[in-house]
Amino acid sequence: MTILERLKKEFPDIVSDTYYSDLYLYHENLQSVENFLKAENVYYTKFISNIDHTMWIEIPFGYMDEFIDKKCKRS
């Protein structure tokens, strides 16, 4: 199970976005998401969006498995 699948299972209302292999997350209660990521030993950083000035979490290479699947032809 990928990190995104685990997050969506734990936090059904989480908002996610991707850019290549990076995963971006927004949730009303970011502290609970941070606690989950710390427990899972997942490296992340936080940043404030320049557009809507909300706090987001970035997981570098957090979308890698899905990114590779999209780039590769699997039969």
MARVEXLUM-526291 format. One line per field, with one value per atom (N, C-alpha, C): residue number from 1; residue in three letters; x, y, z; atom name. Coordinates in nm, 3 decimals, decimal comma. Example, Ala and Ser with C-alpha at 12.3 -4.5 7.8 and 13.67 -1.06 7.14 Angstrom:
# residues 2
seq <- (1; 1; 1; 2; 2; 2) .
type <- (ALA; ALA; ALA; SER; SER; SER) .
east <- (1,319; 1,230; 1,320; 1,285; 1,367; 1,290) .
north <- (-0,569; -0,450; -0,330; -0,225; -0,106; 0,003) .
up <- (0,780; 0,780; 0,780; 0,708; 0,714; 0,787) .
atom <- (N; CA; C; N; CA; C) .
***
This chain:
# residues 75
seq <- (1; 1; 1; 2; 2; 2; 3; 3; 3; 4; 4; 4; 5; 5; 5; 6; 6; 6; 7; 7; 7; 8; 8; 8; 9; 9; 9; 10; 10; 10; 11; 11; 11; 12; 12; 12; 13; 13; 13; 14; 14; 14; 15; 15; 15; 16; 16; 16; 17; 17; 17; 18; 18; 18; 19; 19; 19; 20; 20; 20; 21; 21; 21; 22; 22; 22; 23; 23; 23; 24; 24; 24; 25; 25; 25; 26; 26; 26; 27; 27; 27; 28; 28; 28; 29; 29; 29; 30; 30; 30; 31; 31; 31; 32; 32; 32; 33; 33; 33; 34; 34; 34; 35; 35; 35; 36; 36; 36; 37; 37; 37; 38; 38; 38; 39; 39; 39; 40; 40; 40; 41; 41; 41; 42; 42; 42; 43; 43; 43; 44; 44; 44; 45; 45; 45; 46; 46; 46; 47; 47; 47; 48; 48; 48; 49; 49; 49; 50; 50; 50; 51; 51; 51; 52; 52; 52; 53; 53; 53; 54; 54; 54; 55; 55; 55; 56; 56; 56; 57; 57; 57; 58; 58; 58; 59; 59; 59; 60; 60; 60; 61; 61; 61; 62; 62; 62; 63; 63; 63; 64; 64; 64; 65; 65; 65; 66; 66; 66; 67; 67; 67; 68; 68; 68; 69; 69; 69; 70; 70; 70; 71; 71; 71; 72; 72; 72; 73; 73; 73; 74; 74; 74; 75; 75; 75) .
type <- (MET; MET; MET; THR; THR; THR; ILE; ILE; ILE; LEU; LEU; LEU; GLU; GLU; GLU; ARG; ARG; ARG; LEU; LEU; LEU; LYS; LYS; LYS; LYS; LYS; LYS; GLU; GLU; GLU; PHE; PHE; PHE; PRO; PRO; PRO; ASP; ASP; ASP; ILE; ILE; ILE; VAL; VAL; VAL; SER; SER; SER; ASP; ASP; ASP; THR; THR; THR; TYR; TYR; TYR; TYR; TYR; TYR; SER; SER; SER; ASP; ASP; ASP; LEU; LEU; LEU; TYR; TYR; TYR; LEU; LEU; LEU; TYR; TYR; TYR; HIS; HIS; HIS; GLU; GLU; GLU; ASN; ASN; ASN; LEU; LEU; LEU; GLN; GLN; GLN; SER; SER; SER; VAL; VAL; VAL; GLU; GLU; GLU; ASN; ASN; ASN; PHE; PHE; PHE; LEU; LEU; LEU; LYS; LYS; LYS; ALA; ALA; ALA; GLU; GLU; GLU; ASN; ASN; ASN; VAL; VAL; VAL; TYR; TYR; TYR; TYR; TYR; TYR; THR; THR; THR; LYS; LYS; LYS; PHE; PHE; PHE; ILE; ILE; ILE; SER; SER; SER; ASN; ASN; ASN; ILE; ILE; ILE; ASP; ASP; ASP; HIS; HIS; HIS; THR; THR; THR; MET; MET; MET; TRP; TRP; TRP; ILE; ILE; ILE; GLU; GLU; GLU; ILE; ILE; ILE; PRO; PRO; PRO; PHE; PHE; PHE; GLY; GLY; GLY; TYR; TYR; TYR; MET; MET; MET; ASP; ASP; ASP; GLU; GLU; GLU; PHE; PHE; PHE; ILE; ILE; ILE; ASP; ASP; ASP; LYS; LYS; LYS; LYS; LYS; LYS; CYS; CYS; CYS; LYS; LYS; LYS; ARG; ARG; ARG; SER; SER; SER) .
east <- (0,085; 0,000; 0,090; 0,061; 0,142; 0,110; 0,195; 0,174; 0,044; 0,012; -0,112; -0,233; -0,230; -0,341; -0,359; -0,249; -0,256; -0,312; -0,269; -0,319; -0,468; -0,513; -0,655; -0,741; -0,685; -0,758; -0,771; -0,664; -0,662; -0,736; -0,723; -0,784; -0,864; -0,989; -1,067; -1,087; -1,084; -1,107; -0,978; -0,865; -0,738; -0,735; -0,676; -0,662; -0,519; -0,504; -0,370; -0,350; -0,226; -0,188; -0,049; -0,010; 0,121; 0,189; 0,319; 0,398; 0,513; 0,509; 0,600; 0,593; 0,697; 0,695; 0,671; 0,654; 0,632; 0,483; 0,454; 0,317; 0,294; 0,183; 0,146; 0,014; 0,007; -0,110; -0,162; -0,294; -0,359; -0,470; -0,479; -0,586; -0,615; -0,738; -0,775; -0,692; -0,661; -0,582; -0,447; -0,355; -0,225; -0,144; -0,168; -0,094; -0,119; -0,242; -0,272; -0,205; -0,197; -0,128; 0,022; 0,077; 0,219; 0,248; 0,162; 0,181; 0,179; 0,088; 0,081; 0,209; 0,257; 0,379; 0,501; 0,508; 0,619; 0,616; 0,498; 0,483; 0,523; 0,500; 0,535; 0,679; 0,751; 0,889; 0,900; 0,807; 0,806; 0,862; 0,963; 1,022; 0,926; 0,907; 0,820; 0,868; 0,821; 0,843; 0,708; 0,701; 0,579; 0,610; 0,510; 0,526; 0,391; 0,395; 0,273; 0,253; 0,134; 0,100; 0,099; 0,159; 0,161; 0,025; -0,057; -0,185; -0,292; -0,314; -0,421; -0,371; -0,239; -0,176; -0,217; -0,229; -0,257; -0,132; -0,123; -0,008; -0,030; 0,072; 0,069; 0,188; 0,179; 0,289; 0,337; 0,469; 0,530; 0,609; 0,584; 0,661; 0,738; 0,869; 0,948; 0,946; 0,922; 0,915; 0,801; 0,705; 0,593; 0,494; 0,505; 0,414; 0,493; 0,611; 0,701; 0,641; 0,579; 0,524; 0,418; 0,327; 0,224; 0,283; 0,384; 0,450; 0,515; 0,584; 0,649; 0,546; 0,437; 0,332; 0,273; 0,259; 0,203; 0,301; 0,432; 0,533; 0,565; 0,541; 0,574; 0,451; 0,470; 0,359; 0,363; 0,260; 0,252; 0,140; 0,169; 0,065; 0,016) .
north <- (-0,117; 0,000; 0,124; 0,217; 0,338; 0,435; 0,532; 0,631; 0,708; 0,738; 0,810; 0,725; 0,598; 0,509; 0,499; 0,489; 0,482; 0,612; 0,725; 0,855; 0,871; 0,832; 0,844; 0,751; 0,638; 0,547; 0,607; 0,668; 0,727; 0,862; 0,941; 1,075; 1,086; 1,039; 1,036; 1,174; 1,282; 1,414; 1,490; 1,420; 1,485; 1,527; 1,642; 1,693; 1,664; 1,604; 1,573; 1,625; 1,656; 1,699; 1,643; 1,634; 1,580; 1,669; 1,661; 1,723; 1,627; 1,562; 1,452; 1,349; 1,328; 1,224; 1,278; 1,409; 1,468; 1,470; 1,451; 1,447; 1,566; 1,637; 1,754; 1,726; 1,759; 1,727; 1,849; 1,858; 1,960; 1,894; 1,932; 1,882; 1,990; 1,998; 2,098; 2,084; 1,959; 1,934; 1,874; 1,960; 1,913; 1,846; 1,880; 1,819; 1,669; 1,627; 1,484; 1,412; 1,478; 1,420; 1,411; 1,515; 1,513; 1,400; 1,382; 1,273; 1,137; 1,121; 0,997; 0,974; 1,078; 1,066; 1,037; 1,100; 1,073; 0,927; 0,876; 0,737; 0,639; 0,680; 0,597; 0,621; 0,710; 0,746; 0,797; 0,885; 0,945; 1,086; 1,116; 1,249; 1,345; 1,463; 1,564; 1,703; 1,801; 1,941; 2,013; 2,129; 2,209; 2,339; 2,391; 2,520; 2,590; 2,719; 2,799; 2,830; 2,799; 2,823; 2,973; 3,012; 3,152; 3,198; 3,103; 3,136; 3,163; 3,067; 3,084; 3,095; 3,099; 3,120; 3,015; 2,891; 2,781; 2,695; 2,626; 2,540; 2,404; 2,356; 2,227; 2,144; 2,014; 1,921; 1,869; 1,865; 1,809; 1,685; 1,576; 1,454; 1,431; 1,459; 1,435; 1,287; 1,257; 1,121; 1,040; 1,105; 1,035; 0,978; 1,019; 0,970; 0,888; 0,842; 0,775; 0,651; 0,562; 0,439; 0,468; 0,560; 0,595; 0,666; 0,749; 0,820; 0,721; 0,622; 0,521; 0,440; 0,402; 0,325; 0,401; 0,532; 0,612; 0,621; 0,622; 0,636; 0,504; 0,392; 0,260; 0,194; 0,119; 0,040; -0,096; -0,129; -0,258; -0,339; -0,466; -0,550; -0,655) .
up <- (0,000; 0,000; 0,000; -0,087; -0,097; 0,016; 0,035; 0,140; 0,116; -0,009; -0,038; -0,003; -0,034; 0,000; 0,152; 0,225; 0,371; 0,429; 0,373; 0,420; 0,393; 0,273; 0,240; 0,325; 0,364; 0,452; 0,592; 0,640; 0,775; 0,779; 0,672; 0,664; 0,534; 0,532; 0,408; 0,342; 0,420; 0,363; 0,331; 0,325; 0,293; 0,147; 0,122; -0,015; -0,058; -0,175; -0,223; -0,365; -0,395; -0,528; -0,553; -0,678; -0,711; -0,814; -0,815; -0,919; -0,945; -1,059; -1,090; -0,979; -0,904; -0,801; -0,660; -0,646; -0,514; -0,480; -0,354; -0,305; -0,214; -0,236; -0,157; -0,087; 0,042; 0,122; 0,196; 0,203; 0,284; 0,364; 0,488; 0,576; 0,679; 0,723; 0,823; 0,949; 0,986; 1,106; 1,063; 1,022; 0,975; 1,085; 1,209; 1,318; 1,325; 1,303; 1,305; 1,188; 1,072; 0,958; 0,987; 1,048; 1,086; 1,184; 1,283; 1,379; 1,309; 1,213; 1,137; 1,058; 0,990; 0,910; 0,997; 1,113; 1,206; 1,252; 1,283; 1,326; 1,216; 1,090; 0,975; 0,928; 0,995; 0,959; 0,815; 0,779; 0,645; 0,655; 0,570; 0,567; 0,495; 0,553; 0,493; 0,530; 0,458; 0,492; 0,484; 0,546; 0,540; 0,466; 0,399; 0,331; 0,326; 0,305; 0,291; 0,144; 0,096; -0,043; -0,072; -0,182; -0,223; -0,276; -0,316; -0,377; -0,272; -0,184; -0,085; 0,060; 0,077; 0,208; 0,312; 0,268; 0,360; 0,374; 0,487; 0,515; 0,450; 0,377; 0,310; 0,356; 0,336; 0,361; 0,227; 0,211; 0,090; 0,128; 0,055; 0,072; -0,057; -0,055; -0,176; -0,212; -0,336; -0,388; -0,325; -0,263; -0,201; -0,299; -0,424; -0,528; -0,631; -0,594; -0,688; -0,752; -0,675; -0,730; -0,836; -0,808; -0,903; -1,026; -1,003; -1,112; -1,208; -1,155; -1,238; -1,313; -1,246; -1,312; -1,431; -1,418; -1,528; -1,644; -1,616; -1,719; -1,789; -1,723; -1,778; -1,834; -1,939; -1,994; -1,928; -1,857; -1,787; -1,851; -1,875; -1,936; -1,841) .
atom <- (N; CA; C; N; CA; C; N; CA; C; N; CA; C; N; CA; C; N; CA; C; N; CA; C; N; CA; C; N; CA; C; N; CA; C; N; CA; C; N; CA; C; N; CA; C; N; CA; C; N; CA; C; N; CA; C; N; CA; C; N; CA; C; N; CA; C; N; CA; C; N; CA; C; N; CA; C; N; CA; C; N; CA; C; N; CA; C; N; CA; C; N; CA; C; N; CA; C; N; CA; C; N; CA; C; N; CA; C; N; CA; C; N; CA; C; N; CA; C; N; CA; C; N; CA; C; N; CA; C; N; CA; C; N; CA; C; N; CA; C; N; CA; C; N; CA; C; N; CA; C; N; CA; C; N; CA; C; N; CA; C; N; CA; C; N; CA; C; N; CA; C; N; CA; C; N; CA; C; N; CA; C; N; CA; C; N; CA; C; N; CA; C; N; CA; C; N; CA; C; N; CA; C; N; CA; C; N; CA; C; N; CA; C; N; CA; C; N; CA; C; N; CA; C; N; CA; C; N; CA; C; N; CA; C; N; CA; C; N; CA; C; N; CA; C; N; CA; C; N; CA; C; N; CA; C; N; CA; C; N; CA; C) .
***
